[in-house]
Amino acid sequence: MLGVGVGGWGKRRLSVRSRLTGDEFDCTVSDEAASEIEARQIGDIWRNLRAELRGKIHYKSLGRIRKVEAQEIRFFPPSANLPDIGDIRDESFTGGRRSEDFLERVRRGELS
């Protein structure tokens, strides 16, 4: 998200940059999505908080977004709050079994 504002006819508007293409485009926001955005703070935008928009996409050319009419928006946690490899690595996860043996026992319902 690059910014928040009001467009023509008083429609709520976001300025957005696509993470995949780098394209910048405008996004109008439904009442549902607006309530999620209203719970955020301006600092979230300045910190480049990532979000997923769902709705109707209008293209200007193949793969190039012109605008989005967002029905839903979901914010992702800041990168600093995500676990790193040390948080998820567990040397004893399989109980000393080889990963193949462990997964086979899970599939057979022998481990829960």
URNORRA-V175784 format. One record per backbone hydrogen bond with DSSP energy under -1.0 kcal/mol. CO is the residue of the C=O (numbers start at 1). NH is the residue of the N-H. If there is no record, write none. Layout:
CO&NH + CO&NH
This chain:
3&15 + 5&13 + 7&10 + 8&11 + 11&7 + 12&29 + 13&5 + 14&27 + 15&2 + 15&3 + 16&25 + 18&22 + 23&18 + 25&16 + 26&68 + 27&14 + 28&70 + 30&34 + 31&35 + 33&37 + 34&38 + 37&40 + 41&44 + 42&46 + 43&47 + 44&49 + 45&48 + 50&76 + 52&74 + 54&71 + 54&72 + 56&69 + 58&66 + 58&67 + 61&64 + 64&60 + 64&61 + 67&58 + 68&28 + 69&56 + 70&30 + 72&54 + 74&52 + 78&81 + 79&82 + 84&87 + 84&88 + 85&89 + 90&93 + 92&95 + 94&97 + 98&102 + 99&103 + 100&104 + 101&105 + 102&106 + 103&107 + 104&108 + 105&110 + 106&109
